[in-house]
Amino acid sequence: MSAPLKVALVGCGKIADCHVEEIRKLDVASLVAVCELEPLIAEQLAVRYKIPACYSDFGRMLASEAPDVVHITTPPQSHYALAAQALDAGCHVYVEKPLTLDCLSAQRLIQHAVRTDRKLTINYWPNFDPAALAFRQLIDQGVAGDPVHIESVFGYDLSGVFGQAVVGNPAHWVHDLPGKLFHNNLDHILNKIVPFLPEDQPEIQAFGYRRRDPVFDPVADALLDELRFMVRAGGITAYGTLSSHSRPVGHSLRFYGSKRTIHLDCISGTITMEPEPLLPGALGRLLRPFTHAGQYLKQGGRNVMRFARSDYHYFAGMRRLISLFYQSILQDSPPPIPYHQILRTGAMMDQIFSQLHQHVEVA
């Protein structure tokens, strides 16, 4: 295609600004319209970013603008219907996580995309951050050996802008999700584990609980805020942690391999390896902290250089993922996230939520 891809966005909430800003950095795309049920919100987003058109009717936007790509940034309850409508209109679709409310509907949506010969992807953007890509390259090169155990951690700040909106409003859409708070965040944990698991059916044990004090509102108090689970598939195990109370808020992945252990800190954008002792006994133990310090100094210096080149951005991973998705459309190549990984993540989420519904602990 000689002309830029025509892109439209539906859902003008907080995350929409991030999509708009990253789309606008790409030469291969032009953002032509935004849509929101509340016309004023759509108009405000359009004015802020000088977007040519705004709509309150999704079907009308599809018919009038004929976009090549639609970004869906609405609450998850509407993802399936909007994505299916966009696919039927001939659009490729980029969806915020979670893809749909359960794995069955995700499978149907992916089948719909294949049937209409359109591309579909989900916003697993942290996996495409420069540090995350470098981490995966080390694993693929065999530096750490075969996977033995994975630990994936994600923190959520209930006192932040998003957290306060959820906890303080019993009518917030998060409360209606099958997995509630976990449903909107668990992708961040599982999508880092899934690529390393064999095809065996995984065994999962999960429990969740509410650690914050009760407010004696049945809806608010039903919102669990701490989740732990263990996965075993073949000879590989994994731990997953979603915490709303541990500080500082974390987002990390630790890969225990048959050769080395590698740690990815998604917040600082650093990769460190557990060092092999260079000297025996006490001397080897003395050197380990300095080896770690050297790694952090090197990683920090690399990030400073990226910052000096204006290449150190919070949503760099989102821009990379969007760019790869657009390239898959222009080159008619597979989308950047394999469909089987999206479906496996969804299936594991279903299992975890099923266990939470059976057994709930409240601190």
N, C-alpha and C positions, 0 to 999 in steps of 0.2 A: 504494500500500500504506500503510495506517495504522500498522501495527506495524513496528518496525525489522527490517531484513534480518537473518536468522539466518545467522551466519558461523561456519564451522569451519575449522580449520587442520591440515594434515598435514605432519609434519616439524618436530621440535622442537629443531633445532640453533641455532647462534648467530644466524642472520639471523631466526629465528622471533620472537625478542624484539622486533625492530624492527617487524615486521608487527603484533604484538599491541599494542604501545604506540600505533602510529598508528591502528589500527582503533578502539581504545578512546576516541580523541579525537573520534570522529564520532558524532553523535546518530542517524544513520539506520541504524546497525548495532549488533548485539549479538553478541559472541563467545560461542558456546554450548559449544564443545568443541574439544579438540586431540587429535591422534593421533600416535603414534610406535611403531615396532616394539618398542622397549625401554620397557615400561610405566613404569619408574621415571622416565625422562626426561620422559615426557608428564605424569606426576603432578607432578614438580617445577615444570614450566612452569605447570601449572594452579594449583598452590598459590601460586606467586609472584604471579600476576595474578588470583587469585580467579575462575578460569574454572570454570563449573559441572561440566563432565564431561571425562574423559580416557579415551582408548581406545588399544589396541594393534592393533586390527583395523579397517582403513579401511572395509570393507564394512559392518561392524556399526555404525560411527559414522554412515555415510550413512543406514542403515535406521532407526536409533534416533532420530537428531536431525533428519533431513530438512532439512538446511541449504539456504538460498537460494544461498549463495556458499561456495566452498571456496578457500582459499589453499594453494598447493602450494609448500613450502619444503624439499623433499627434494633429494638429489643429482639431477643432470639425467638419469641413467640411468633413473629411475623416472617422470619427468614425463609421458611419453606415456600409459603405462598408467593412472596415477592420474587424469590429466585426463579420459581417455576414460571411465573408470568414473564419475567425478563427473558428467560430461555426461549419461551414460545414466541417472543417478539424478535428473536434472532440475536440476542445480546449474549456476550460472554459475561460471567458473573464472578465478582470478588466479594466474599461474605465475611463479616466479622465473626469471631468465635463466640459461642459454639455454632457449628454449621446449622444444626436443627435441634429439636428438643430430645431426640433419641436416635439410636443407630438405624432403626428401620426406616425412618423418614429421611435420614442422611443417605442411606442406600438408594432409596427411590429418587432422591434429588440427583444423585450422581448418575444413575441410570438415565434420568431425564436429560441430563447434559450430554451424555454419550449419544442418546437417541437423536437429539437435535443437532449433533455435531458442533456443540459449543464447548468452550473451556470453562472450568469452574475451579476456584481455589478458596482457601480459608486464610484468615489473617494471622498466621503463626509467625509474626514478624520477628520476635526475639531470636528465632533460630537462624535468621539471615543477617544478624548483626556481624560486623567484621570479626569480632572475637569468637563468636559462635561458629562461624564458618572456618576459622583457623583451627579451632578445637576439633571440629569434625574432620578436617583434613589430617590432623595428627592421628586420629583414630583410624581413618581409612588407610593411612600409610603404615599401620601396624606398629606404631611407636609404643602403644600401651599393651599390645598383644590382644588376645581374645577377651571379650567381656566376661567378667565374673559376677560383678555386682554394680548396680547403678543407684545413686541417691539424687533425687530431684526435689528441690525446695523452692517454694514460692511464698512470699509474705504479702499480706494485704493489710493496709492501714485503715482501720475503721474510723479513725479520727480525721482522715483525709477528706478531700472534696467528694469523691465518689462514695467512700464509706459512710460519711455522715448522711448523705442523701438516702442511702439504703436503710440504715438503722433508724433514722429519724422519721421515716415515712412508711407506715405499714401498707400503703397503697402502691409502693414502688414495685415495678414489674419484676424485680429480682425475687420477691416473695412468692411469686406465682410459678417460678421455675421448678421442675421436679427436684433438682438438686440445690435450689435456692442459691445462696452465696457461692457455694462450691461449683455450681453449674456454670457460672460465669467466669471461673478462674482455673478450673481443673485442667483445661486444655494445656495451659502453660507448663504443667508438671508432666502430664502423660505424653505430650508430643515430643518430649526429650527422651523418654524411656522407650517408647515403641520402636524406633528404628534399630535398637540393639537387641530386641527380643527375637528368638526363633519363632517359627510359625506354629509351634505347639499352642494348644489352648491354654492360656495363662490361668493359674490359680491366684485368686485375689482374696485378701482378708483386709477389711476396712472398718474403722470406727470413727465417729465424729462426736463432738460435744460442744456445748456452749460454755465458754470460760468467763465471759463478762457477766456482771450482775444482772438479775432479772429486773425488768421494768413493769412486770405484771400486765403486759399486753400480750394476748395469745399469739398474735402474728409476729411481733418483734421477738418474743422469747422463743419462738420455734426456729429462729434463724441460728443455726449452728455456725461457729466461727473457728473451730479447730478440726483438722482432718489428718488422719494418719492411715496409710495403707501399705501393704506388702504384696509384691507380685513375684510369682515364680513361674518360669516357662523354660522347660528343658533344664539345663544346668546353670541358668542365669537367674539371679534374684534382683529385686529392686525395691527401694523404699521411696515413698512419696510423702511429702509433708506440706500442708497448707496451713500457715499460722497467721492469725490476726493479732497476736499479742507479743511474739518474740521481737526483740529489738537489737540492732537495727533491722528494718524490713529487708529481708533477703530474697535473692533470686539466683539460684546457683545449681550447678550440675557437677557431680563427682563420679568419675568413671574408674572403677577398680578393675584393672586389667591383669592378665597373666604375666605381663612384663613390668608395667608401670601403673601408677595411679595419677590421674590428671584431674585437676579441678578448674572449672570455669565459673568465674564470678560475672554474672550477666549485668550487674549494676556497675561495677568498676571497669568492665571490659578487659579482664585480665585472665591469663591462663598460667597455672603453675603446676609443676610436677613434684611428687614426693621424691626427694633425692635418694639415690643409693648411697650408703656410707662409703666414703672414699678412704677412710682410715679405720682400723679396728678399734674396738673398745670405746673408752671415754672420749678419745680424740674425735672419733667419728661422730659421736653425739654432740660434741661441742661445735662442730662445723655445720651441722644441719641448719640451725637458724640463719647462719650467714649465707648458706646456699639459697634458702628461701628468700632472704632479703635481696640477694642479687637478682633473683628472678623477678621480684616485684619492681625493683629499680629499673630493670630492662623493659618490663611491660609498661611501667609508668612513663618512661622516656619515649617509648613508641607512641603512646597515646598523646603525649605533649606534642610530638612532631605532627601527628594527625590534626591536633587542635590548631597548630600554627598554619597548617595548610587549609584550614576551614573545612576539615573533613572529619570532625568529631561531633556527631549529632546524636541526640537521644533516639530519634526514630530512623537512624540510618538503615536499620534492618527492614523497616517497613518500605522505605524507598527502594531497597534492593529487591524485596519480594515483589512489589508492584511492577518494577522494571522487568523482572524475569517473567512475570505473568504476561505482561504486554508483549514481550519478545516471543513467548510461546504462541500467542495469537498471530503475530505478524509472520512468524516462521512456520506456523502449523506444526509445532513440536509439542511434546507432552508438557502439561503444566508443572510448575516447580515443586509442588507437593504431591507425591503419589496418592492416588485415591485410596489404595488399600491401607495406607497409614492413617488417613483421615477416618476411615471406617473402623479401623482397629482401635483408635483412640476413642471413638464414640461408643463402641461395644464395651470397652473397659469402664467408661464413665457410667454406662447403664448398670453394670455389675456393682460398682461402688455405691450408686444411689439406691439400688435394691437392698443392699446390706444395711445402709444407713436407715432406711425406712423400717427395717426389721428390728434394729437395735439402736437406740439413741441414748447417749449418756449426757447428762447435764451437770456441770460442775457446781 
